[in-house]
Amino acid sequence: MMASHSDTLVVFFGATAGANGGKLGSDERELILLVWQIVDLHENKVGKLQRTLVQPDSADLSEQCKEETGLTAEELCKAEPLESVLQQFHQSVSAELKSLGRSSYTLCVDGPLLIRQVLHPEASKKNLVLPECFYTFVDLKKEFHKCCPNAGPVKDLTLTSMLDCILLMLLVLLYHKFSTFETVNYKFESGACSKTEAVDIETVIRARGLPWQSSDQDIARFFKGLNIAKGGVALCLNAQGRRNGEALVRFINSEHRDMALDRHKHHMGNRYIEVYKATGEEFLKIAGGTSNEVAQFLSKENQVIIRMRGLPFTATPQDVLGFLGPDSPVTDGTEGLLFVKYPDGRPTGDAFVLFACEEYAQNALKKHKQILGKRYIELFRSTAAEVQQVLNRYMSTPLISTLPPPPPPPMVSVPVLATPPFITTGSMRDCIRLRGLPYTAAIEDILEFMGEHTIDIKPHGVHMVLNQQGRPSGDAFIQMKSADHAFMVAQKCHKKMMKDRYVEVFQCSTEEMSFVLMGGTLNRSGLSPPPCKLPCLSPPTYAAFPATPAMLPTEAALYQPPLLATPRTPQAPAHNPAPALAYYSPQLYMNMNMSYTTYYPSPPVSPSAMSYFPAPAILPPQPGALVRMQGLPYNAGVKDILSFFQGYQDYSSLLGVSDQGRSLIQPKEWLCL
C-alpha cells in the first residue's frame, strides 16, 4: 500500500549476478540479493535491516558481483526463488507496519534501475505478478538533486557522493516532502498517431530481430518497466505488406529511451533483439496517418485489433461478421470493421477488426485459414500503427486509368532506349559483387556505401538480387566504367560497414554477373550456369524498330524490365548506317521456365539529380498492328504473357511497359480469335 505523503519509508536495494551500479540490468542477469529497511520519519527510527538471497536460474556469478556482494554459488543454490522472496518481502513489511500502527509506506530506491531494468523485466519473463508497491516509487537521487542541484547530474550521483553532504541527506529523509513519484505503466495503451504530431527526437528507438508474429503487447512486455507513449509501438512492414521483424518504439521521455538502449541484445524468447536509436521523423513515417476514417476507427480505446487478409473482393461487412461468428462479436458491429481499399474504391482483400476483450480476439484467431466463400482467410494480431501503415501504403498507390484520355493520340508511348540497359556478357572484370548486404538496404544505401566511387558506376548499373520469394538476398552487382575502377572499389570497400554489417566486395566479370542473375551460382568451384528447360518460343529472326536520334531519350531513360541474357546485335542494311535500336533479347525467351533470380530496376548514378521515371520517347508508326493488354495481374511476367499468346507467335520481340504500366506487344499482323 502506498501513500503520497507517507511518513514511513521502505528503503529498497538489490543486486544481480552480473553488472551492478550504473550498468545494473544492462546484461540481463537475474536478481540474487534483496535488502530493505523501514524508516519511521514520524518517530525518527529505523527498523531492522532485512537481507534475503534470491535463487537464480543460473548461479554463474560475475567477478564484480562476487567482489561487491561476497556471495558464492553454493549459498545461492540454497536460497528461495524470486516469487517466494517477493511474498516474504510483502509479509515482512506488512507485519512491521502493523506493529507501528501504520497502513501505508513509500518505496524509496537509489535510482530507477533496480525497479525498471531488473525487477519488472525479470518478473515479466517468469510470469510473476508484482505487488502494487513496485509500480510507484521515489527515486532518492532525483529528490536529492532537487535539494542540492549543484551536486552534479542525477545519473552521476552515487550513495557515496550523496553521503558527502550527510546533513543535507538527513534533511531530505526527515523533512523533505516527496513531490515526484515515479510510476510504471501497468499495461501498454494503443492509440492513433497523426502525421502532424510533434515527436521528440530523443524518445524513439528501433527494435530489430523481432519474431514475425509478435504484437505491440509483446514488444511492450519486452520493454516492461519502461513507459511507452500511448500508441508508441509501430511494427514495420516490408514491400509485400508483411512484418519485417522491426519496430519503432516511442517512450515518454529521453530517460526511458536511454534505458531501452541498454536492453540491446536482450532476449524475447530464444531470439535476441537489437535496439538502436531512431528519430521522430522515422516514427511518424510508419505510425502517422491523416485519414479521418482511420482516426475514427482507432478512436475506440482499449480494443484488440485483428487483421484479416485474403478476403474475397465481394465480401461485405455481414459476410465478415458471419465468418467471425457469435463467439467473437465485433465492437459496435459493422462500425468495428475497416476495409482497406485502393484510392479508386477497389477492395484490397484486407480488413481490420476491433474486439472489446482478449477472449473475443482469441476466438477470432482460431478461425485462421478457415474458408470464406472460396478463399481461406488469414488472421493476425495487429496494432494501430499497422492500420495506419497499411492504409497509407494502399492510399498512396498511383491510379492507373482504364481508358486513354480523349482524343486518342496518333502515336503510342512506349519506352525506347538510346543505350539499351542490357547486360552484355564478357570476360572483362569491370563489375563488382556486394555480398552480405543488410536485407533492408536500398539502392540509396549502396550509393552512399560506394561514396566517391559512385561517379564511376555505369548508368543503370546497380542490380539488387532478389531470392525466389521476391525478397532481398543480401547480394548486389554493380557495373563500373572500367576494370580499374572495379578493382579500386573492391580494394577500398571490402568489408566496409553498411549499417551494422560488414559487406564483402569482389571484382567480377559481366559474364559471371549474368550467370548469377539468371539463377546460376558463383562460388569457389567456379560458375554453375542456370538450367534451361524451355525451347525457343520465338522465330529465328527478330525485327527491331529504328528510332531517329531526335526521338531518343538520354541515358536516364525509363528503366526497362530486367533482361539478363546477351542481346543479339541487329544487322543494319548495307546502304544505311546502323541506327540506334531498342529491342529485347530473343535469348530471354529460352530461359522463361528456369528458376532464375530477378533483380530491382537500377537507378541512374545520381538518384537525386534526375527523375527515376522520365518521360518515354515516342515510337514511330510501324507496319502491322499494336495489341494493348489491360487488366494484367500485378505479378505477371514475360513468361505469363508469352504463354497467353501460345500458338499465335507471329510477332516481333518488342515487349514493353507503357507509361501507365500496361504491357505492349507489336505483332506482325492482327490476331482475331
KENU-346672 format. One line per 4 residues: number of its first residue (from 1); their letters; for each residue x, y, z of C-alpha. Coordinates in steps of 0.5 Angstrom, whole numbers. Layout:
REM residues N
NUM) A) X Y Z | ...
END
This chain:
REM residues 673
1) MMAS) 0 0 0 | 3 7 -2 | 1 14 0 | 3 20 -3
5) HSDT) 6 24 3 | 7 18 8 | 12 19 14 | 14 11 13
9) LVVF) 19 10 8 | 22 3 6 | 29 4 3 | 30 -2 -2
13) FGAT) 36 -4 -5 | 38 -10 -10 | 44 -14 -13 | 44 -18 -19
17) AGAN) 49 -24 -21 | 52 -19 -27 | 54 -12 -27 | 51 -7 -22
21) GGKL) 52 0 -20 | 50 5 -27 | 50 -2 -31 | 45 -5 -27
25) GSDE) 40 -9 -31 | 44 -8 -38 | 47 -15 -38 | 40 -19 -37
29) RELI) 43 -22 -31 | 38 -24 -25 | 37 -22 -18 | 41 -25 -13
33) LLVW) 40 -20 -7 | 35 -16 -4 | 36 -11 2 | 30 -7 5
37) QIVD) 29 -3 12 | 24 1 14 | 25 8 16 | 20 12 21
41) LHEN) 20 19 20 | 15 21 25 | 19 17 31 | 26 18 27
45) KVGK) 27 11 28 | 30 6 23 | 27 -2 23 | 31 -8 23
49) LQRT) 36 -9 16 | 33 -15 12 | 37 -18 7 | 35 -24 3
53) LVQP) 38 -28 -2 | 35 -30 -9 | 36 -36 -12 | 37 -35 -20
57) DSAD) 36 -40 -25 | 44 -40 -27 | 49 -39 -21 | 54 -36 -25
61) LSEQ) 57 -30 -22 | 61 -25 -25 | 67 -22 -22 | 64 -16 -20
65) CKEE) 59 -19 -17 | 63 -24 -12 | 67 -18 -10 | 62 -13 -8
69) TGLT) 57 -18 -5 | 62 -23 -2 | 57 -29 -5 | 58 -36 -7
73) AEEL) 54 -40 -12 | 53 -45 -6 | 50 -40 -2 | 45 -38 -8
77) CKAE) 43 -45 -9 | 40 -46 -2 | 36 -39 -3 | 29 -38 -5
81) PLES) 26 -37 -12 | 24 -30 -13 | 17 -31 -12 | 18 -33 -5
85) VLQQ) 22 -28 -4 | 17 -22 -6 | 12 -26 -2 | 17 -25 4
89) FHQS) 18 -18 3 | 11 -16 3 | 9 -20 9 | 15 -17 13
93) VSAE) 14 -10 11 | 6 -11 13 | 8 -14 20 | 13 -9 21
97) LKSL) 8 -3 19 | 2 -6 23 | 7 -6 30 | 8 1 28
101) GRSS) 1 3 27 | 2 5 20 | -2 3 14 | 2 6 8
105) YTLC) 9 7 6 | 13 10 1 | 18 5 -3 | 25 9 -4
109) VDGP) 30 7 -8 | 37 9 -10 | 36 10 -18 | 31 7 -22
113) LLIR) 35 2 -25 | 33 -4 -20 | 26 -3 -21 | 25 -1 -28
117) QVLH) 31 -5 -31 | 31 -11 -27 | 25 -13 -22 | 20 -11 -28
121) PEAS) 23 -15 -34 | 25 -21 -30 | 18 -22 -27 | 15 -21 -34
125) KKNL) 20 -26 -36 | 18 -31 -31 | 10 -29 -31 | 10 -27 -24
129) VLPE) 5 -21 -21 | 9 -16 -18 | 6 -13 -11 | 3 -6 -13
133) CFYT) 8 -2 -9 | 13 -4 -14 | 9 1 -19 | 10 7 -15
137) FVDL) 17 9 -12 | 21 15 -10 | 28 16 -13 | 32 18 -8
141) KKEF) 37 21 -13 | 32 26 -16 | 30 28 -9 | 37 30 -7
145) HKCC) 38 33 -14 | 32 38 -12 | 35 40 -5 | 42 40 -8
149) PNAG) 43 42 -15 | 50 43 -15 | 52 36 -13 | 52 34 -21
153) PVKD) 48 31 -26 | 43 26 -23 | 46 20 -27 | 52 21 -24
157) LTLT) 50 21 -17 | 52 15 -12 | 51 14 -5 | 58 16 -3
161) SMLD) 57 23 -7 | 51 24 -3 | 53 22 4 | 59 27 3
165) CILL) 53 32 4 | 51 28 10 | 47 33 14 | 43 35 7
169) MLLV) 42 28 6 | 39 27 13 | 34 33 12 | 32 30 5
173) LLYH) 30 24 9 | 27 27 15 | 24 33 13 | 23 33 5
177) KFST) 16 32 2 | 17 28 -4 | 14 31 -9 | 16 27 -15
181) FETV) 13 20 -15 | 16 15 -21 | 11 11 -24 | 11 4 -28
185) NYKF) 5 3 -33 | 1 -3 -32 | 0 -4 -39 | 1 -1 -46
189) ESGA) -4 3 -49 | -6 3 -56 | -8 9 -60 | -7 13 -66
193) CSKT) -2 18 -68 | -2 24 -73 | 3 26 -78 | 3 33 -75
197) EAVD) 4 31 -68 | 11 33 -65 | 15 27 -63 | 21 29 -59
201) IETV) 28 26 -63 | 31 23 -57 | 25 19 -55 | 25 14 -60
205) IRAR) 29 7 -61 | 29 2 -67 | 28 -5 -65 | 31 -11 -70
209) GLPW) 30 -18 -70 | 23 -19 -67 | 19 -25 -68 | 14 -24 -74
213) QSSD) 8 -26 -70 | 10 -21 -64 | 5 -16 -63 | 5 -9 -60
217) QDIA) 4 -12 -53 | 9 -17 -54 | 14 -11 -55 | 11 -7 -49
221) RFFK) 13 -13 -45 | 20 -14 -47 | 21 -6 -45 | 17 -8 -39
225) GLNI) 19 -3 -33 | 20 3 -38 | 14 7 -40 | 12 7 -47
229) AKGG) 8 13 -50 | 1 12 -52 | 0 8 -59 | 8 9 -59
233) VALC) 9 2 -62 | 10 2 -69 | 11 -5 -73 | 15 -4 -79
237) LNAQ) 12 -8 -86 | 16 -10 -92 | 15 -8 -99 | 10 -14 -99
241) GRRN) 6 -11 -93 | 9 -17 -88 | 12 -15 -82 | 20 -15 -83
245) GEAL) 22 -16 -76 | 23 -9 -74 | 19 -4 -70 | 20 3 -68
249) VRFI) 18 5 -60 | 17 12 -57 | 18 13 -50 | 15 18 -45
253) NSEH) 22 22 -45 | 29 21 -46 | 31 18 -40 | 27 12 -41
257) RDMA) 29 12 -48 | 36 11 -46 | 35 5 -41 | 31 2 -47
261) LDRH) 38 2 -51 | 41 -1 -45 | 37 -7 -47 | 41 -8 -53
265) KHHM) 41 -16 -55 | 37 -18 -49 | 32 -24 -51 | 25 -24 -53
269) GNRY) 24 -32 -52 | 30 -35 -56 | 32 -29 -60 | 36 -23 -58
273) IEVY) 33 -16 -60 | 38 -11 -63 | 36 -4 -60 | 38 3 -64
277) KATG) 37 10 -64 | 32 13 -68 | 28 19 -70 | 21 22 -69
281) EEFL) 21 23 -77 | 22 16 -78 | 17 14 -73 | 12 19 -76
285) KIAG) 13 16 -83 | 11 9 -80 | 6 11 -75 | 3 17 -77
289) GTSN) -3 18 -81 | -8 23 -84 | -14 19 -85 | -21 21 -81
293) EVAQ) -24 15 -83 | -18 11 -79 | -18 16 -74 | -25 15 -72
297) FLSK) -24 7 -73 | -18 8 -68 | -21 13 -63 | -24 7 -59
301) ENQV) -20 6 -53 | -17 -1 -50 | -19 -5 -56 | -16 -11 -59
305) IIRM) -14 -10 -66 | -14 -16 -71 | -12 -16 -78 | -16 -20 -84
309) RGLP) -12 -22 -90 | -14 -25 -96 | -22 -23 -96 | -26 -24 -103
313) FTAT) -26 -18 -106 | -34 -18 -106 | -34 -19 -98 | -39 -15 -95
317) PQDV) -39 -13 -87 | -44 -18 -86 | -40 -23 -89 | -34 -22 -84
321) LGFL) -39 -22 -78 | -42 -28 -80 | -35 -31 -81 | -33 -29 -74
325) GPDS) -39 -32 -71 | -42 -30 -65 | -37 -32 -60 | -32 -27 -63
329) PVTD) -37 -21 -63 | -34 -15 -66 | -34 -8 -63 | -40 -4 -65
333) GTEG) -42 -9 -70 | -40 -6 -77 | -37 0 -74 | -32 -4 -72
337) LLFV) -30 -6 -79 | -25 -2 -83 | -24 -5 -90 | -17 -3 -94
341) KYPD) -19 0 -101 | -15 3 -106 | -16 10 -108 | -21 9 -113
345) GRPT) -25 5 -108 | -23 -2 -110 | -22 -7 -104 | -15 -10 -103
349) GDAF) -17 -16 -99 | -15 -13 -93 | -19 -11 -87 | -18 -9 -79
353) VLFA) -23 -11 -74 | -24 -9 -67 | -25 -13 -61 | -27 -11 -54
357) CEEY) -23 -16 -50 | -18 -21 -51 | -22 -27 -50 | -26 -25 -56
361) AQNA) -20 -24 -60 | -17 -31 -58 | -24 -34 -61 | -23 -30 -68
365) LKKH) -16 -32 -68 | -18 -39 -68 | -21 -38 -75 | -14 -37 -78
369) KQIL) -14 -40 -85 | -22 -42 -85 | -26 -41 -91 | -30 -35 -93
373) GKRY) -33 -36 -100 | -28 -40 -104 | -22 -37 -100 | -18 -38 -94
377) IELF) -17 -32 -89 | -11 -31 -85 | -12 -27 -78 | -6 -24 -74
381) RSTA) -6 -19 -69 | -5 -12 -71 | -3 -5 -68 | -6 2 -69
385) AEVQ) 1 4 -72 | 0 -2 -77 | -7 0 -79 | -4 7 -81
389) QVLN) 2 4 -85 | -3 -1 -89 | -8 5 -90 | -2 10 -92
393) RYMS) 1 5 -97 | -5 3 -101 | -8 10 -101 | -1 12 -104
397) TPLI) -2 7 -110 | -2 11 -116 | -8 10 -120 | -8 7 -127
401) STLP) -13 10 -132 | -17 5 -135 | -18 9 -142 | -14 13 -145
405) PPPP) -15 21 -145 | -19 24 -151 | -17 25 -156 | -14 19 -158
409) PPMV) -6 20 -159 | -4 19 -166 | 3 15 -163 | 3 10 -158
413) SVPV) 8 12 -152 | 13 6 -151 | 20 6 -147 | 26 7 -152
417) LATP) 33 7 -150 | 39 10 -154 | 43 6 -150 | 40 -1 -148
421) PFIT) 41 -3 -141 | 42 -10 -143 | 48 -14 -139 | 52 -16 -145
425) TGSM) 57 -22 -143 | 64 -21 -143 | 71 -23 -139 | 73 -16 -137
429) RDCI) 73 -16 -130 | 69 -9 -130 | 64 -11 -125 | 64 -12 -117
433) RLRG) 59 -16 -113 | 57 -14 -106 | 56 -20 -101 | 53 -19 -94
437) LPYT) 48 -13 -95 | 43 -12 -90 | 36 -14 -92 | 34 -7 -91
441) AAIE) 39 -4 -95 | 36 0 -101 | 40 3 -107 | 41 10 -104
445) DILE) 45 6 -98 | 49 2 -104 | 51 9 -107 | 52 12 -100
449) FMGE) 57 6 -99 | 60 7 -105 | 62 14 -103 | 67 18 -108
453) HTID) 67 12 -113 | 59 13 -114 | 61 17 -120 | 65 11 -123
457) IKPH) 58 7 -124 | 55 6 -131 | 48 9 -132 | 43 3 -130
461) GVHM) 49 -1 -127 | 46 -2 -120 | 43 -9 -120 | 40 -12 -113
465) VLNQ) 39 -19 -113 | 32 -22 -110 | 31 -29 -108 | 26 -34 -111
469) QGRP) 21 -31 -106 | 22 -24 -108 | 26 -21 -102 | 33 -18 -102
473) SGDA) 38 -24 -102 | 44 -19 -99 | 47 -19 -106 | 48 -14 -111
477) FIQM) 52 -13 -117 | 55 -6 -120 | 57 -5 -127 | 63 0 -127
481) KSAD) 66 4 -132 | 73 0 -133 | 76 -6 -130 | 81 -1 -126
485) HAFM) 75 3 -123 | 72 -4 -120 | 79 -6 -118 | 80 0 -114
489) VAQK) 73 -1 -111 | 74 -8 -109 | 80 -6 -105 | 78 0 -101
493) CHKK) 71 -2 -100 | 72 -9 -98 | 69 -11 -91 | 67 -4 -90
497) MMKD) 61 -3 -85 | 54 -1 -88 | 49 0 -82 | 51 -6 -77
501) RYVE) 54 -11 -82 | 61 -11 -86 | 60 -12 -93 | 65 -16 -98
505) VFQC) 66 -13 -104 | 69 -18 -110 | 71 -16 -117 | 68 -20 -122
509) STEE) 66 -20 -130 | 60 -18 -133 | 59 -26 -135 | 60 -28 -128
513) MSFV) 54 -23 -126 | 50 -25 -132 | 50 -32 -130 | 49 -31 -122
517) LMGG) 43 -26 -124 | 40 -31 -129 | 40 -37 -123 | 47 -40 -123
521) TLNR) 52 -40 -118 | 58 -37 -117 | 63 -40 -112 | 70 -42 -110
525) SGLS) 68 -48 -115 | 67 -43 -121 | 61 -42 -125 | 55 -46 -125
529) PPPC) 50 -44 -131 | 43 -44 -130 | 38 -49 -132 | 35 -48 -139
533) KLPC) 28 -52 -140 | 24 -48 -145 | 25 -49 -152 | 26 -43 -156
537) LSPP) 19 -39 -157 | 21 -34 -162 | 23 -35 -169 | 30 -35 -171
541) TYAA) 30 -27 -174 | 28 -21 -170 | 25 -15 -172 | 28 -8 -169
545) FPAT) 25 -1 -169 | 29 4 -172 | 29 11 -168 | 31 17 -170
549) PAML) 36 21 -166 | 31 26 -165 | 27 22 -161 | 32 18 -157
553) PTEA) 32 20 -149 | 38 21 -145 | 42 16 -141 | 37 17 -136
557) ALYQ) 31 14 -140 | 26 10 -137 | 28 3 -133 | 27 -3 -137
561) PPLL) 24 -10 -134 | 31 -14 -132 | 33 -17 -138 | 39 -22 -136
565) ATPR) 41 -25 -143 | 46 -23 -148 | 42 -19 -154 | 43 -20 -161
569) TPQA) 46 -14 -165 | 41 -13 -171 | 44 -12 -177 | 44 -6 -181
573) PAHN) 43 -5 -188 | 49 -4 -192 | 46 2 -195 | 44 5 -189
577) PAPA) 49 7 -183 | 47 3 -177 | 41 6 -173 | 40 7 -165
581) LAYY) 36 1 -164 | 31 -1 -158 | 30 -8 -157 | 29 -14 -153
585) SPQL) 34 -20 -153 | 31 -26 -156 | 35 -31 -152 | 31 -29 -146
589) YMNM) 25 -33 -148 | 29 -39 -148 | 30 -38 -140 | 23 -37 -138
593) NMSY) 22 -43 -134 | 28 -43 -131 | 28 -42 -123 | 32 -35 -124
597) TTYY) 33 -29 -119 | 31 -23 -121 | 33 -16 -119 | 31 -9 -118
601) PSPP) 31 -4 -123 | 37 0 -123 | 37 8 -122 | 42 13 -125
605) VSPS) 48 14 -122 | 45 20 -118 | 38 19 -116 | 37 26 -113
609) AMSY) 40 29 -120 | 34 26 -124 | 27 23 -124 | 27 15 -124
613) FPAP) 22 15 -129 | 23 21 -134 | 18 22 -140 | 19 16 -145
617) AILP) 20 17 -152 | 15 16 -158 | 15 10 -162 | 14 12 -170
621) PQPG) 9 8 -173 | 10 1 -175 | 7 -4 -180 | 2 -8 -177
625) ALVR) -2 -7 -171 | -1 -6 -164 | -4 -10 -158 | -5 -7 -152
629) MQGL) -6 -11 -146 | -10 -8 -140 | -12 -12 -133 | -6 -16 -133
633) PYNA) -4 -19 -126 | 1 -15 -122 | 6 -20 -121 | 5 -22 -129
637) GVKD) 12 -23 -132 | 14 -24 -139 | 13 -32 -139 | 6 -31 -137
641) ILSF) 5 -26 -143 | 8 -31 -148 | 4 -37 -145 | -2 -33 -146
645) FQGY) 0 -32 -154 | 2 -39 -154 | 0 -41 -162 | 0 -34 -164
649) QDYS) 7 -33 -164 | 8 -29 -171 | 10 -22 -167 | 17 -19 -166
653) SLLG) 21 -19 -160 | 19 -12 -157 | 15 -12 -151 | 15 -7 -146
657) VSDQ) 11 -3 -141 | 7 4 -143 | 8 10 -138 | 2 8 -135
661) GRSL) 4 1 -133 | 1 -3 -139 | 4 -9 -143 | 5 -7 -150
665) IQPK) 7 -12 -156 | 8 -11 -163 | 5 -17 -167 | 7 -17 -175
669) EWLC) -1 -18 -176 | -7 -17 -172 | -9 -23 -169 | -17 -24 -169
673) L) -20 -30 -164
END
